[in-house]
């Protein structure tokens, strides 16, 4: 049985403020809930249909609280347009970060990414490429926004997403001699650039690119060349697309 | 003034069936309307506020019919959540295609792409990389769907998107000795593959990948390697992300 209070509590996790106060977030859908179960993050609450529990042979001690209810009841709590058979409330990870954790690998930094779909796609791609840390400016969209979680296909459960003072952290990277890269129209052709296997790749806002304050911390300006003839092609790439192309170039060089 | 009939007509273009019958599609938003005006496609109807006409110094003969109206009136016709100052009804291009047009360049083929955001992002990326033709299976989402147009940032006005019998056209490509590539889990590592500067790159459905019938026409199976350690990373990449990484790899080799 799903009480009214429980439904109210689940709906409240749609708000960033509540998620931050409670340090909890909601995961919906059969596949994502199974990913949450197999992730390292502790589950506060697991709600699913009897069929879901049986089919996946799930123990009753997987979460602090386990609730069995009908698909109908689940639908009342769900934010999805096509509700499924399971949802889970998950504890946010404790993502304490020290600059030393970044010095031997490639990380991504995001300067005010606004679109949930873009952030989710970037997290999913980072996971594919083995990128463990994403540094986000505090004004970047919340990675526990339900749309981000869906677009990440659960990768947000594995990649460490940090919200921090990006300017300060890029300064730390510079101090630690960790190369900081960023994409700019006037940057060097990425295909012809020397790229380090370690560093921080900064990507900017959908409409305005990298802000001047952040740009001041970036020593290596790179650029994905446009191949359209006569300059009549698209003016820009989608930021998730551009991030993927850059990460592919960085990772290719590690061979 | 915007008549009720005109508003009804505009709303009707939200339906694929109407768009196909009328061979017309709707473009909304100041930036996209300006792109439509500077594209080669003829405009049937241009609707904008007096301010928009004045600011952009637009002639009254830019479209078959030009209507001036208030922002309030425009809002009634608009499908956008934050309506802007202009919209246009545009004639679909006549995209007749012959296999010879494909033999000296790289093209993309899409097998049942369902998500409008993915298709729009792919069209925008294709435009950036100078890819002129996208071949879509007839069950791929309509490129004149308003969400596709928005995600493409107007690139759909420049790239030729063809809906056709994909199996038949890949057979034609094989006959013409045009290399046909496709991404498969068991494919060869793309970073270590020999890639032609000419060919057709096939990308598959979001959930199911490339269908068996289409796979049968693909001689060159490639794969973007995952770099996540221990096999615990994401199972797959978003299809628009994967398409971008592949196109970047193909284009890089043309240097």
HADDOCK unambig.tbl for C-alpha pairs under 7 A between the chains (distance, minus, plus):
assign (segid A and resid 121 and name CA) (segid B and resid 238 and name CA) 6.78 0.50 0.50
assign (segid A and resid 124 and name CA) (segid B and resid 234 and name CA) 6.38 0.50 0.50
assign (segid A and resid 124 and name CA) (segid B and resid 237 and name CA) 6.76 0.50 0.50
assign (segid A and resid 125 and name CA) (segid B and resid 237 and name CA) 6.03 0.50 0.50
assign (segid A and resid 127 and name CA) (segid B and resid 228 and name CA) 6.52 0.50 0.50
assign (segid A and resid 127 and name CA) (segid B and resid 233 and name CA) 5.31 0.50 0.50
assign (segid A and resid 127 and name CA) (segid B and resid 234 and name CA) 5.62 0.50 0.50
assign (segid A and resid 128 and name CA) (segid B and resid 226 and name CA) 5.18 0.50 0.50
assign (segid A and resid 128 and name CA) (segid B and resid 227 and name CA) 6.15 0.50 0.50
assign (segid A and resid 128 and name CA) (segid B and resid 228 and name CA) 5.78 0.50 0.50
assign (segid A and resid 128 and name CA) (segid B and resid 233 and name CA) 5.59 0.50 0.50
assign (segid A and resid 128 and name CA) (segid B and resid 234 and name CA) 5.20 0.50 0.50
assign (segid A and resid 128 and name CA) (segid B and resid 237 and name CA) 6.96 0.50 0.50
assign (segid A and resid 129 and name CA) (segid B and resid 226 and name CA) 5.52 0.50 0.50
assign (segid A and resid 129 and name CA) (segid B and resid 227 and name CA) 4.50 0.50 0.50
assign (segid A and resid 129 and name CA) (segid B and resid 228 and name CA) 5.67 0.50 0.50
assign (segid A and resid 130 and name CA) (segid B and resid 227 and name CA) 4.85 0.50 0.50
assign (segid A and resid 130 and name CA) (segid B and resid 228 and name CA) 3.76 0.50 0.50
assign (segid A and resid 130 and name CA) (segid B and resid 229 and name CA) 6.61 0.50 0.50
assign (segid A and resid 130 and name CA) (segid B and resid 233 and name CA) 7.00 0.50 0.50
assign (segid A and resid 155 and name CA) (segid B and resid 234 and name CA) 6.13 0.50 0.50
assign (segid A and resid 191 and name CA) (segid B and resid 252 and name CA) 6.57 0.50 0.50
assign (segid A and resid 226 and name CA) (segid B and resid 128 and name CA) 5.21 0.50 0.50
assign (segid A and resid 226 and name CA) (segid B and resid 129 and name CA) 5.56 0.50 0.50
assign (segid A and resid 227 and name CA) (segid B and resid 128 and name CA) 6.15 0.50 0.50
assign (segid A and resid 227 and name CA) (segid B and resid 129 and name CA) 4.51 0.50 0.50
assign (segid A and resid 227 and name CA) (segid B and resid 130 and name CA) 4.86 0.50 0.50
assign (segid A and resid 228 and name CA) (segid B and resid 127 and name CA) 6.55 0.50 0.50
assign (segid A and resid 228 and name CA) (segid B and resid 128 and name CA) 5.81 0.50 0.50
assign (segid A and resid 228 and name CA) (segid B and resid 129 and name CA) 5.70 0.50 0.50
assign (segid A and resid 228 and name CA) (segid B and resid 130 and name CA) 3.79 0.50 0.50
assign (segid A and resid 229 and name CA) (segid B and resid 130 and name CA) 6.65 0.50 0.50
assign (segid A and resid 233 and name CA) (segid B and resid 127 and name CA) 5.33 0.50 0.50
assign (segid A and resid 233 and name CA) (segid B and resid 128 and name CA) 5.61 0.50 0.50
assign (segid A and resid 234 and name CA) (segid B and resid 124 and name CA) 6.41 0.50 0.50
assign (segid A and resid 234 and name CA) (segid B and resid 127 and name CA) 5.62 0.50 0.50
assign (segid A and resid 234 and name CA) (segid B and resid 128 and name CA) 5.20 0.50 0.50
assign (segid A and resid 234 and name CA) (segid B and resid 155 and name CA) 6.15 0.50 0.50
assign (segid A and resid 237 and name CA) (segid B and resid 124 and name CA) 6.76 0.50 0.50
assign (segid A and resid 237 and name CA) (segid B and resid 125 and name CA) 6.05 0.50 0.50
assign (segid A and resid 237 and name CA) (segid B and resid 128 and name CA) 6.95 0.50 0.50
assign (segid A and resid 238 and name CA) (segid B and resid 121 and name CA) 6.79 0.50 0.50
assign (segid A and resid 241 and name CA) (segid B and resid 241 and name CA) 5.64 0.50 0.50
assign (segid A and resid 241 and name CA) (segid B and resid 244 and name CA) 6.25 0.50 0.50
assign (segid A and resid 244 and name CA) (segid B and resid 241 and name CA) 6.24 0.50 0.50
assign (segid A and resid 244 and name CA) (segid B and resid 245 and name CA) 6.49 0.50 0.50
assign (segid A and resid 245 and name CA) (segid B and resid 244 and name CA) 6.49 0.50 0.50
assign (segid A and resid 245 and name CA) (segid B and resid 245 and name CA) 5.23 0.50 0.50
assign (segid A and resid 245 and name CA) (segid B and resid 248 and name CA) 6.46 0.50 0.50
assign (segid A and resid 248 and name CA) (segid B and resid 245 and name CA) 6.46 0.50 0.50
assign (segid A and resid 252 and name CA) (segid B and resid 191 and name CA) 6.57 0.50 0.50
